[in-house]
Amino acid sequence: MKSDGKGRLWSWILAIPLAAVLLYYSLRGVDWSGVWHTISGARWGFVALAGCFTCFSFFQRAVRWRILLNAEARLSLGQVFCANMSGYLGNAFLPARAGELVRTLIVSSRSSLSKTYVLTTALSERLMDVIALVLWSSIILLGVEPKPRWIADVSRTTAIVATLGALIIAVLPHTGSLCRAIIERVPVPQKLRELLLRLVDQVLLGMRAFHHLGRFLGFASLTVTIWVCDTLSVMICGRGLGLEMSFGVAMLLVTAMGLGSALPSTPGYVGIYQFVAVTVLVPFGFTKDAALAFILVAQAMGYVTVLLLGLPCVYVLKRGRQP
């Protein structure tokens, strides 16, 4: 518990200054009357429709994670959905993506799966999201003109990193014997060695879930559908605020928000999302005021959606019911 407390403390120490700096650069020179004018003129029916797409995306994420978990278990969709939404609720109100640990503990406590295995599938899922987003946005950038030079440069760099990540997931599960041989030769106490061996076995087992063709194809198809839904949600929300985004620009914004969420963050990614919206949208002709109005409404819509789906799931789990 002490180490958990220290981890949370360090998360806050890193997240709060970062959020403050990013908010400063995001809000500098903003005409708040312009922001309010954009928000007050919103067509909330479009925003509600964007929320429906987000709800569908959450459902698909539960279906996708279940594919990985059920490589070693038999969990119902209701169980996985409730755990997933509890995790998103945690990400919305806790720092440092603590929701990943929340959903891991929920699934492992209600199944025979180890915490290490569940967490590995959760983190591998996030890594595959990053890989898919980066590669997809890199392709989309080829048809987006004009685009700032720095966006093209960053895209090439992240595409290389994403490719390396894909190679790691593809190759690492085949190195079990090598990893065990290395650990056997490390001069550590026998109990620690046994613990490390069990951890390595569970981590590699979690990654190996992608090595089944049927599971991989199901995971990949759902990943495409999820990010199309999220991109359409951004476009529809933007239209509700009078901002016409092309699919390419909306996809770049979704990608940047996904990558930004990996940084040490305050609850709900305050500061990070504001900076991302201004950085991505302004070069494509949107005003800073409009970009901030959009992200404020989008974040509020996200909070409402997570609360509407997450709170009932937490209630069901706390009551001990089987979803």
C-alpha positions in Angstrom: 0.0 0.0 0.0 2.9 2.3 0.7 4.3 1.8 -2.7 0.9 2.5 -4.2 0.7 5.8 -2.2 4.2 6.8 -3.5 3.1 6.0 -7.0 0.0 8.1 -6.8 2.1 11.0 -5.2 4.6 10.8 -8.1 1.8 10.8 -10.6 0.4 14.0 -9.2 3.9 15.6 -9.0 4.4 14.9 -12.7 0.8 15.5 -13.9 0.0 18.8 -12.2 3.0 20.9 -13.5 2.6 19.3 -17.0 -1.2 20.2 -17.1 -0.4 23.7 -15.9 2.2 24.3 -18.6 0.0 22.9 -21.3 -3.0 24.9 -20.2 -0.9 28.0 -20.1 0.1 27.6 -23.8 -3.4 26.5 -24.8 -5.3 29.3 -23.1 -2.8 32.1 -23.9 -4.4 34.8 -26.0 -7.9 33.2 -26.0 -11.0 35.3 -26.5 -13.3 33.7 -24.0 -16.3 35.6 -25.4 -15.6 33.8 -28.7 -15.4 30.5 -26.9 -18.7 31.1 -25.2 -20.3 32.3 -28.4 -19.4 29.0 -30.1 -20.6 26.9 -27.2 -23.9 28.9 -26.7 -24.7 28.4 -30.4 -24.2 24.7 -30.3 -26.8 22.3 -31.8 -27.0 19.9 -28.9 -28.8 17.2 -30.9 -25.5 16.7 -32.9 -23.6 16.5 -29.6 -26.0 13.9 -28.3 -25.6 11.9 -31.5 -21.8 12.1 -31.0 -22.3 10.7 -27.5 -24.2 7.7 -29.0 -21.3 6.9 -31.3 -19.0 7.1 -28.2 -21.3 4.7 -26.3 -21.2 2.2 -29.2 -17.4 2.6 -29.2 -17.2 1.6 -25.5 -19.4 -1.4 -26.2 -17.0 -2.5 -29.0 -14.0 -2.0 -26.8 -15.5 -4.5 -24.3 -16.1 -7.0 -27.1 -12.5 -6.6 -28.3 -10.9 -7.0 -24.8 -13.0 -10.0 -24.2 -11.4 -11.7 -27.3 -8.0 -11.4 -25.5 -9.3 -12.4 -22.1 -11.2 -15.4 -23.4 -8.0 -16.9 -24.8 -7.5 -18.3 -21.3 -11.0 -17.9 -19.7 -14.7 -17.8 -20.3 -15.9 -14.3 -19.3 -19.4 -13.0 -20.2 -19.6 -9.8 -22.2 -21.5 -8.2 -19.3 -18.6 -8.9 -16.9 -16.0 -7.4 -19.3 -18.2 -4.4 -20.2 -18.7 -3.5 -16.5 -15.0 -3.9 -15.7 -14.1 -1.8 -18.8 -16.5 1.0 -17.9 -15.3 1.0 -14.3 -11.8 1.5 -15.7 -12.9 4.4 -17.9 -14.6 5.9 -14.9 -11.3 5.6 -13.1 -9.4 7.2 -15.9 -11.9 10.1 -15.9 -11.4 10.9 -12.2 -8.0 9.4 -11.2 -4.6 10.4 -12.4 -2.0 8.3 -14.4 -4.6 6.1 -16.2 -5.4 4.4 -12.9 -8.4 2.9 -14.6 -6.2 0.3 -16.2 -5.4 -1.1 -12.7 -9.1 -0.8 -11.7 -10.4 -2.9 -14.6 -7.5 -5.4 -14.1 -8.3 -5.9 -10.5 -12.0 -6.3 -11.2 -11.5 -9.0 -13.9 -8.8 -10.9 -12.0 -10.9 -10.9 -8.8 -13.9 -12.4 -10.7 -12.1 -15.0 -12.7 -9.2 -17.5 -12.6 -7.0 -15.1 -14.5 -3.9 -13.7 -12.8 -3.5 -9.9 -12.4 -0.3 -10.0 -14.5 -2.1 -11.7 -17.4 -5.1 -9.4 -17.3 -2.9 -6.3 -17.1 -0.8 -7.5 -19.9 -3.8 -7.9 -22.2 -5.0 -4.5 -21.2 -1.7 -2.8 -21.9 -1.2 -4.8 -25.1 -4.6 -3.6 -26.2 -3.5 0.0 -25.6 -0.3 -0.6 -27.5 -2.2 -2.1 -30.4 -4.4 1.0 -30.4 -1.4 3.2 -30.6 0.1 1.2 -33.5 -3.2 1.2 -35.4 -3.8 4.9 -34.8 -0.3 6.0 -35.8 -0.1 3.8 -39.0 -3.6 4.9 -40.0 -3.0 8.6 -39.4 0.2 8.3 -41.3 -1.6 7.0 -44.4 -4.4 9.6 -44.0 -1.7 12.4 -43.8 -0.6 11.5 -47.3 -3.9 12.9 -48.6 -4.2 15.9 -46.3 -3.0 19.1 -47.9 -1.8 21.6 -46.9 -0.3 20.2 -43.7 2.3 21.7 -41.4 5.8 20.3 -41.8 6.1 19.4 -38.2 3.0 17.2 -38.3 4.5 15.2 -41.3 7.8 14.8 -39.4 6.2 13.7 -36.2 4.0 11.2 -38.2 7.1 9.6 -39.7 8.8 9.2 -36.4 5.8 7.8 -34.6 5.1 5.4 -37.5 8.6 3.9 -37.0 8.0 3.6 -33.2 4.6 1.9 -33.9 6.2 -0.6 -36.3 8.8 -1.5 -33.7 5.9 -2.0 -31.1 4.2 -4.3 -33.6 7.4 -6.3 -34.0 7.8 -6.6 -30.2 4.3 -8.1 -29.9 5.0 -10.4 -32.8 8.4 -11.6 -31.7 8.6 -11.4 -27.9 6.1 -14.3 -27.1 8.5 -16.6 -29.0 11.4 -15.8 -26.7 10.1 -17.5 -23.6 13.0 -20.0 -23.3 15.5 -17.2 -23.8 13.9 -15.0 -21.1 13.7 -17.9 -18.6 17.3 -18.9 -19.3 18.4 -15.3 -18.6 16.5 -15.1 -15.4 17.9 -18.5 -14.2 21.4 -17.0 -14.5 20.7 -13.8 -12.7 22.1 -13.9 -9.1 19.0 -13.2 -7.1 17.3 -15.1 -4.2 15.3 -18.2 -5.3 11.9 -16.8 -4.3 12.5 -13.7 -6.3 13.6 -15.8 -9.3 10.5 -17.9 -9.1 8.4 -14.7 -9.0 10.1 -13.3 -12.0 9.7 -16.5 -13.9 5.9 -16.6 -13.2 5.6 -12.9 -14.2 7.4 -13.5 -17.5 5.3 -16.5 -18.3 2.1 -14.5 -17.7 3.3 -11.5 -19.7 4.3 -13.7 -22.6 1.0 -15.6 -22.4 -0.9 -12.3 -22.5 0.9 -11.2 -25.6 0.5 -14.6 -27.2 -3.3 -14.0 -27.3 -2.6 -12.1 -30.5 -1.0 -15.1 -32.2 -4.2 -16.9 -32.9 -5.4 -15.9 -36.4 -9.1 -15.8 -35.6 -8.5 -13.7 -32.4 -6.2 -11.3 -34.2 -8.6 -10.8 -37.2 -11.5 -10.2 -34.8 -9.4 -7.8 -32.7 -8.1 -5.9 -35.8 -11.6 -5.5 -37.4 -13.0 -4.2 -34.1 -10.1 -1.8 -33.8 -10.9 -0.3 -37.2 -14.6 0.0 -36.3 -13.8 1.6 -32.9 -11.6 4.3 -34.3 -14.0 5.0 -37.2 -16.7 5.5 -34.6 -14.5 7.8 -32.5 -13.6 9.8 -35.6 -17.2 10.1 -36.6 -18.1 11.2 -33.1 -15.5 14.0 -33.3 -16.8 15.1 -36.7 -20.5 15.1 -35.5 -19.6 17.0 -32.3 -17.7 19.5 -34.4 -20.6 20.0 -36.7 -22.8 20.7 -33.7 -20.5 23.6 -32.9 -20.4 24.8 -36.5 -17.0 23.3 -37.1 -16.7 21.3 -40.3 -13.9 18.8 -39.9 -12.8 16.5 -42.7 -12.4 12.8 -41.8 -8.6 13.2 -42.1 -8.4 16.1 -39.7 -10.7 14.4 -37.2 -8.6 11.3 -37.4 -5.5 13.2 -36.7 -7.2 14.8 -33.7 -8.3 11.4 -32.4 -4.8 10.1 -32.9 -3.1 13.0 -31.1 -5.6 12.6 -28.2 -4.9 8.9 -28.0 -1.2 9.4 -27.9 -1.5 12.4 -25.5 -3.4 10.2 -23.0 -0.3 8.2 -22.5 1.4 11.2 -20.8 1.3 11.7 -17.0 -2.1 13.4 -16.7 -4.6 14.9 -14.3 -8.0 13.2 -14.2 -9.8 13.5 -17.5 -6.6 14.6 -19.3 -7.2 18.3 -18.4 -4.5 20.3 -20.0 -3.4 17.6 -22.4 -6.5 17.5 -24.5 -6.7 21.4 -24.6 -3.1 21.5 -25.9 -3.8 18.7 -28.4 -6.9 20.4 -29.8 -5.2 23.8 -30.3 -2.1 22.2 -31.7 -3.9 20.0 -34.2 -6.8 22.1 -35.3 -5.3 25.6 -35.6 -2.9 24.7 -38.4 -5.9 23.5 -40.4 -7.7 26.8 -40.3 -9.7 26.6 -37.1 -9.4 29.5 -34.6 -7.9 28.9 -31.2 -11.3 29.9 -29.7 -13.1 27.4 -31.8 -10.6 24.6 -31.0 -11.0 25.2 -27.2 -14.8 25.4 -27.5 -14.8 22.1 -29.3 -12.6 20.3 -26.8 -14.5 21.6 -23.8 -17.8 20.4 -25.2 -16.2 17.1 -26.3 -14.7 16.5 -22.8 -18.0 17.3 -21.1 -19.8 14.9 -23.4 -17.2 12.3 -22.6 -17.7 12.8 -18.9 -21.4 12.5 -19.2 -21.2 9.3 -21.3 -18.7 7.7 -18.9 -20.8 8.5 -15.9 -24.1 7.3 -17.5 -22.4 3.9 -18.4 -19.9 3.6 -15.6 -21.9 4.3 -12.5 -24.5 1.6 -13.2 -21.6 -0.8 -13.8 -19.9 0.1 -10.5 -23.3 -0.4 -8.8 -23.8 -3.9 -10.3 -20.2 -4.9 -9.4 -20.5 -3.6 -5.8 -23.8 -5.5 -5.3 -21.9 -8.6 -6.3 -24.3 -9.4 -9.2 -23.2 -11.4 -12.2 -23.5 -9.0 -15.2 
